[in-house]
Amino acid sequence: MTDTQTLENAGRQVEYAVEGDGPVGLVLIPDAGLDSAALAVVGHYLAEEAGFHVVRVGTAKDASPAERAEDVLAVIDRVGLEHTWIGGHASGGTVARVFAAAHVDRVNGLLLLGVEETDVALAPTIPVLIVQGTDDESTPPENGERLQSTAPERASIKTISGAGHLFPMTHPIATAVIIEEYLDWD
């Protein structure tokens, strides 16, 4: 069962949903303008089929990536996650990168679903999974390849053939299975 709640952080209303109670925490952040339900099928699969403790954090209106990262911190503090995998779709992945850089001690690894072209570097030492849709024109596969080349020893790329920008919504099970297999949680 999914528990959806809202918290206020620095005057921003942040919706979040919690599902599953497994030992591995996973925070998922949607692209800007989408609520936490955008990654619901991916999250549900990972909670129910893979046994993760999944927290989906929505986007406060007009929040910057740094503010969104602060919102993620407030949510994971509220739900009691000390260490977690963190990831997101497009700008949500950028937020995950900002969060990881600021709170590397709280992050087990990054899951980036459609990499934005941005100057946010990867936090040191943590593993990174990059998932790209082969037909994504908004966050094209080349973005993921460029990012992977900055840390080839710890960043892996997987692709979903024929998938466009909204692949976490149009191909949610394929996306979830890639994450599950990467984290080797069968």
Buried (B, 14 or more C-beta within 10 A) or exposed (E): EBEBEEBEBEEBEBBBBBBBEBEBBBBBBBBBEBBBBBBBBBBBBBBBBBBBBBBBBBBBEEBEBEBBBBBBBBBBEBBEBEEBBBBBBBBBBBBBBBBBBBBEEBBBBBBBBBBBEBEBEBBEEBBBBBBBBEBBEEBBBEBBEEBBEEBEEBBEBBBBEEBBBBBBBBBBEBBBBBBBEBBEBE
